[in-house]
Amino acid sequence: MSVARRIQRRDCVVGEDWPDSVPPLLRRVYSARGATDHASARPRLAGLLPPDGLLGLDAATSLLADAIADDRHILVVGDFDCDGATACAVAVRGLRMLGAGRVSHAVPNRMVHGYGLSPALVAELAALQPELLVTVDHGIACHAGIAAAKAHGWQVLVTDHHLPGDALPSADAIVNPNQRGDGFGSKMLAGVGVIFYVLLALRRRLREAGRFGDAGGPDLSTLLDLVAVGTVADLVPLDANNRALVSAGLRRLRAGHGCAGLQALIEVSRRRAATLSAADIGFAVAPRLNAAGRLEDMALGIECLLCDDPTQARELAAVLDGINAERRAVQQQMVGEAEAALTAVPDAATAPRLAHCLFDARWHPGVIGLVASKLKERLHRPVIAFAPSEPGSPLLRGSARSIPGFHIRDALAHVHAMRPGLMDRFGGHAMAAGLSLPQAHFDAFQAAFLEAAGALLTPDLLLDTIGSDGELPVDAFQFDNACALRDGGPWGQGFPEPLFDGEFAVLSWRPVGTQHLKLELAPAGGRPLQAIEFGGWTGTPPGSRIHIAYRLAPDDYRGGDAVQLVVVHRESLD
């Protein structure tokens, strides 16, 4: 199940408009990502896009301002992933800061309610007697749930970033940068970013109404630690606007000013707050929050994010850490079963499929997204993994992950247009989507999806290209450079982490555990360097000379001024 990969070096022309404080290596990396000066490479909050371009903002802030003035019960409805949980915490904290006296929150349980504001969730929320519902990170596709809420006489404000369908739900106001007619300058906001912008606009409205007197209103930048975590976790492209938000949030977290829940999650994930990076959020902090929504109830994760007592926050973070360990075990088993299923596909050896649909009645619906993601990375093919919505249910939930250039949500829309009725619902983004369908429709859906993949995928998209910032000279393997690269982000989708390539002699190697490979390498004319390739041990020795793509990183294990190469791709030159 290997896939052909190639290393392609990025074009780079370094201009002269850089301050002396930016190391030459970092200037080269920034320039390769289209940044022409320090301001575009490291955008600040002062350069944030103004909220004004967001369609529906006036109606949204009017609803919220009236609710605050009349002391109405505002119920924030979150989602069961990290973006939804952080968005819920931002909304609750922000509304209280802005004077709302009656704010509560709720979140669907994946196994009980399904996705978003469903009629089943609305029926439970009736006991809370809300007057205004505010959805965060969902709602744009929740037509039935919003109709049910309106039937109760509640007002509904939708804040979302997912792509809308042909028709919008019957909410009182909708704020979504991706809805038709929206003029906001960035379509890349995560759900947590959308609600943060709504709060910024609400503060301005209340300020203009004289609500805060001469004080000017609360400092909403204290919420940016949560905005950063949700934005990174949701894998939205880090355009300049998102980088400004994430950078500011990282500065708060590195200074120890994050909320108690996030500080506890950083601690339990064994990361150092002072050097926290976007990668640490994506690989350590966010999975512990997401685990609650995958296997248990995201209410626990939101409780951690809303907790202000450090001792209690540590206790909640420890529980989330335990759930995450369980999630890893479930994921490992499911990935193994999925790989075994792929080897049984009749055409796998002679004519590999362009895409894959996988279903197992024993799989957990909260982990299928991770299975799809792992297989997508290994195969460089779009993958959709399915599981029963609950044990024994005839309804399947699917989680889709895609490759660059193949818009997975549009592919599902293509299937829906060609075969209406196969799916009960679908939604998502270019790289990730979700759907549901009856189990009886699985075979027909799989055939239709493979047909869509055949029509939309081109040969160049099927070749996994690794973008490289080129070769490093032997005098560049320095601790200061490694730290500058680590701290020069935030790196992520659309603004990739620095990656270099080159040829090295293998001085020694040894397996680490059952999966990893530890190496001692030497560039031509350079001193020996330590390297690690996670997941790189396959039972076959690496050879005496190799070409690798790698990251230059501080070696936290050895400490001091040690550096190591983190290998992400290796080719033998023997």
N, C-alpha and C positions, 0 to 999 in steps of 0.2 A: 504494500500500500504506500509506496514511495511516490513522490511527485518530482518532475523535472523543475529545477530551480536555476536561476542565473543571477549573477551579481551585475548590477548596472550602476555605474558611477554617475552621481548627479553633476549637472553643469554648475559651474560656480565662477562668478566674476565679482571679486571683492572691490567695493568702492573705497573711497578715501575718507568718507564722512563718519568716522568712528572715533570715539574718545579713547585716550590711551589706557583707560581702565579696562577696556575689553581686550582680552588676549587675542593674538592673531589667529589661533586655532578656532576660537569661538566666532570671530568675524567670518572666517571661512564657512563654518557650519551655518550660521545665520544667513549668509548670502545665498547658500545653496537652497535655502527655504524661501527665498524671495524677499527677505528683509533687506532693505537698502540702507538702513541706519539704525542706531541704537533705539530710537523711539519706536520703530516698527518691529524691532526684534523683541523688545521688552516693554510692551504697552502698559500704561499705568491707568489707574482709576480715573484720573483727570481726563483721559481720552475716551471714556466709555460713551457709546452711542446714547443719545437721549431717548427717553421712553416714548416720545411723542409719536413716532412712526407706527407704534403698535395699534392695529385696528381693534376697536372695542374697548380701548382703555378708559375713555370717558364714562361709558356706561358702567364699566366694572368698578371704577373708583367711586362713582355715584352710589352704587349699591352698597359698597362697603362703608362709605362715609355716613350714609343714612342709617345703616345697621348699628354703627358705633354710636351715633347720636341718640338713637332710640333704644339703646341697650338691648338689641335683639340677640338671640342665640345664634351665633355663627358656628357652623359645624364644618371643619376642614376634613375632606375625605381624601386620604392618601392612596398610595399604591404599594404593592408588595415587593418592589425592588429598591435599590439604594437611592436612585434618583427620586422615586416617589416618597421614600421615607424622609430624606433630607428636605425635600420640598414641603412635606407636611410639617416638619419641625420649624422650618423657616416661616411658614405661614402662621403657625400658632404663636411662635415667639414674636414675630413682627407685628401681628395684629394686636397682641397684648401691649407691646411697646407703644403702639399708636393709639392706645386708649380703649380698645375693645375690652369690655368687662366680662362678657360671656362668650368665651371661645372654648370649644372642645374639638376633639378629633376622633376619627374612626378610620379603619383600613379594612379592605376586604380580606377574608381568609381564602387563599388560593383553592383549597380543597372544598370549601363550603359555598362560596359565593361566585367563584370564577373571577374574571378580570373586570376591574373598574367598577363604576357605579351601576350595578345590576339591579333589576327589580327585587331579587332576593335580599340584597343588602339594604335597599330602600325600606323594605318591609321591617327589617330589624331596627333601622335608624328611627323609625316612627316613635319608638318608646322614648327617645331622647328629646322629642319635640323641638327640632331645629326650626329656625325661620329662614335662614339663608345657608345653602350648601355652597361650599367652595371646593371644586375638584382641583387637584394638583397632579400633574403628570399623566392625566387621563381625562376622559370626558368627551373628546371630540367624536368618538365612535359609540358613545353610550346612549343611543337614542331611546331605547326602552326604559332604561333606568332613570333618565332625566324626565321622561314623560310621566313615570310613576311618581317622581318627586314633585312635579308640578301638580299632579292630581291630588297630592296632600296639601296643596296650597303653599308650598315652599318656593322661595326664590332660588335660582341656581346660577352660579357664576362658574364657568368652565375656564380653567387655565391649563393649557396643554401645549405640546410641541409636536405631537405626532401628526402625520399627514392626514388631512380630512378626506372623507369620501365625497360622493357626488352631492350629498345633502348634509346640512349642518343640523345638530340636535336643537330642540326647542328651548334652549337656555335663555335666561334673561340677558346674559352678556357672555361673550366668548373672547378670550385673549389667547391667540395662538399665532406666532409669527409665520406659520406655514399655511394659514387660511388665505383663500383667494382675496385679493385686494389689499392685503397687508403691505405696508410700505416700510416696515422696519428694516434697517440696513444689514442685519444678520439673521439668517434663517437657521443658525446653528445652536441657538439657546437650548439647553436641557430644560426639563420641567422645572427644576429648582431655579434656573435662571429666569424663567418666565414669571414665576410668583415673586421673585426678588424685584423684578422690574415693576410689577403691579404695586408692590409695597412702596417703591420709590415714588411712583406717580401718586399714590394715595397720600404719602407724607406731604408732597407738594400741594395737593388739593386741600388738605387739612391746614397746612401752613398759610395758604392764601385765604382761608376762611377765618384766620385768627385763632385757630385752636391752640397753638403753642405759645402765643404771646411773643415775647422777644427771644425766646429760647431757640426757636427754629426747628424744634422737633428732635426726636431721638436719633442716635447715631446707628443707622442701619448697617454700616460697614461691619459691625460686630457679628453679623450673620454670615459673613463671607467665608468663614471656615466651613460651614455647612454647604454653601454654594459650591465651593471648590470640590468637596468630596463628591457631591452628587453629579457635578459636571464631568469630572474625570471618570467616575464609575459608569456613566451612561455611554461612554465612548463617542460622544458627539465631537465633530471636528473642532480643534482648538484654533479657531480664527482669532484675529486680534482682540475682538471683544471678549471672547471666552478666556483667552490667555490673561487678559487684564483681571478678570474676575478670579481665576484660579490662582494667579500670582499673589493677589492680595490675600486670598484665603490661606495660601501656604505660608505667607509671612506671619499671619496671626498664629497658625499652628506651630511654626518653628520658634516663635517667641514665647510659647506656652500660654497663649491667650485663647486657645480654642475652648469650646464648651466642654464641660466635665465629661460628657459621654464620649466625645471624639478623643480627648486626651487619654481616657481609659482604654479605648480601642487601640490606640497607637501603642500604649504600654503592653497590652495583652498580646499584641501581634509582634512584640519584640522588635519594634522599630525605634529609632532615635528621633524624637520630635525636632531636635535642633537641625537635623539634616534631612528632614522628611521631603520626599519628592513625589511627583505625580505617580511614578511607578509604584512607590510604597502604598499610595492610596489604592491604586488599581489592583495590586496583587496581595495586599495584606489587610488594609482597613475595610475596603468595600466588601470583600468576600465574607467577612464576619457579620456585616449588616445584612447582606443578601441572604445568608444562610437561614436567618430567621424566617424570611418570606418564602424560602424554598421548601423547608422541611417543617417549620412550626407556624408561627404567626408573627407577621411583621410588627404587630403592636408592641412586641418586646423590643425590637430595634428602635422604634419611635420613642418608646419610654426611655431608652438609654440616651437618645439625642436630646430629649427634653429635660433630663435629670440635671439638677444643679448641685447635687451633693456628691463630692468626689468618692466617698466611701460606697455609697449606693451605686454610683456609676461603675465603679470597679467590679462590683458584684454582678451587675447586669452584663458588663463586657465579658466577664468570665463565663457566664451562661452562653452568650453568643459564641465565644471561642469554642466551647464544647459542642454546640450545634454545628459549627463549621467543621470540626473534626469528623463528626458523623457524616456531614455532607460530602467531605472528601472521600470517605470510604464508599458511600453509595455511588458517587460519581465514578470512582475507579472501577467498580464492578460493572456499571452500565456501559462505560466506554469499552471495556473488555468484551462485553456481550455484543456491542455494536460492531466492533472490529471483526469478531467471529462471524457475525451475520454478513458482513461485506465480503468476506472470503468465499461465502457460499453463493454469491451472485453469479449466475452462469457466465456472463460476459466480462467478468472482472479482469481476467488475465489477458484476453485477446483484444478487447475493445472497451476500455474503461468508460464507465458512464460519465456523462457530463455533469450530472447532479445525482443526489442520493436522497431517498425518503426511507426512513427506518421507523419501525414500530415494534414494540414489545409490550405485551399485556402486563408484564411485571414491573415495568419502569415507573419511576416516580415523576409526576408531572412537574415538580419543582426543580428537577435537575436536567430535564431534556435540553434546555438551552445550553448548558455547559457541555453536554455530550455533542450537540450540533457544532458548538464552537471548536471543541478539540478536534473533531473529525474534519471540519473545514480547514483548520490550520494544517493538518497532516496531509490532506488530499488536495488542497487548493481547488475545491469544488463547492458549489452551494450544497448545503445539507439541511434537511428538515427532519427532526426527531419528534416522534409522537409517543404519547402515553395516554392511558385512560384518564379522564378528568378526575375520577376517583375509582377505587378498586371495583371492578366488575361493571363499570359504567359503559354503555354503548357509545358514549360521546368521547371523542379523542381531542386532546389539546396538542397542538404542534408548535414547535419553536424553531425558527429558521435563522440560519446564519449564512452570509454570502461573502463573495470575493469582490475586490474592486472592479467596477465597471458593470456589474450585474446587479441592478436595483431590485432587491428581493420583494419589496412591497409592490412595485410595479409589475413584477413577474406574477405575483398572486392576483393582482388586478387583471392581468392578461388571462389567467386561468379562469377567473370569475366571468370575464366577458365571453370567453369561448364555451365554458361549461357552467352556466348559472345554476345555482342550487347545490353544487358539490360542497361548498363551504358554508357553514352557518355564519361565520364572521371572520374578518381578518383585519390587520392593521400593522403599522410599524414604520420603518425607515429604509434607507438604501441597503444597509448592512445587516439589519436584524428585523424580524417580524414575528408575529404570533397569529395563530389561526385556530379554529375549531371546526370539526366536521364529524358526522356519524361514522362509526367504524365501518359500516357497510359501504361507505363511499371511498375507503382508503385506496383500494386498487385503482379505481377510476381516477381519483385525484393524482395518484402517483404517475399514471400514464400521461395525464394532462400536464403535470408539472414538468416531466421529462421532455414532453413535446415543446413546452414553452422554453425550456433551457436550450433545446436544440435550435430553436428559432432565434434566440436572443444572445447566446454565447458565441463569441468568435475565437479563433485559435489563439490570438494574442492574449486574450483574457485568461486562458487556461495555463499559461506559463507563469509560474510564480517568480516574480521579479523582486530581488532584494536590493533596495536602494542603498548605495554606499556613498560616504563622503570622501572616498579615495584612500590612498595609502598614507600612513603616518611615517614621517622621518624618524630615525632611531632616537634622536634627541627629544622627541615629543612624548615618549612614554614616561611622563613625570607626574608626581602626585598633584602638583598644582593644576596641571591640565585636566587630570581626572576629576578633581573637585569642581573646576570651572565648568566642565561639561555636565556634571551632575546637577549643579545649581543654576545652570544657564537657562533652564526651561521656564515654564512647564513644557514638557514634551508630551506628545500624544497624537491622537488622530489628526491628520492634516498638518502637523508640525512635528515630524518624527524625531525620536531620540537619535542622537548622533551615532553613526555606525560606520566603521572603517573596514577596509579589507587589505590583505597582503599575504605574501608567502613567508612561511616559517619552517625552520628545521625543528623536528620533534626530538628533544633531548631525552625526555622520559614521559611515561604515562602510567596511570593506574585507575581502575574503576573506583568509584566512590558510591557505596551502597550498591543497589541493584540497577540503577539507571544512569548515573552521572559519570562523567569522565574528567579526571584531573590531569593536566598536561604541564610540562615545562617546555617552553618554546623559545626559539632564538631567531630574530630577524637578521637578515644579512648585515654583518658589521655591527650588530648590536648586542647588548647584554641579555642574559636569559630572563625570561618573563614567566610568571605563573599564569595559568589559564584554567578556566572551568567551563565545561560544556554540559549544561543541565539537560538531562534526558539523552545524552550523547553516547552512552555505553550500550552497544548492540551486540556485544560479544566478539566483535571484529577489531583487531588492533588498528590504530589510526594511520600507520605508515610512517616513513622517515621524513617526508616533506609534505606539507599540506598548504592549501590555500584556504583562508578562513575569512568570514565576515564576523566582526567582533565589536564589542563596546569596551572602551577604556574606563575602568572604574576604580575607586579607592578599594583596597582590600581590607574590609572591616574585620575579617577574621585574624589577619596577622597584625593589623593596627599600624601605628606609626605613619611613615610616609610610603608604605607599600602600595603597589598597584597590581591589578590583575586584568586579564583580558577575559571578557565574558563572551564565549563563542556562541554564535547563533546559526552558523552554517559552516560546514567543513567539506572540502573536497581533497582527495588524495592526489598527489602529484607523482607518485611512484609508478 
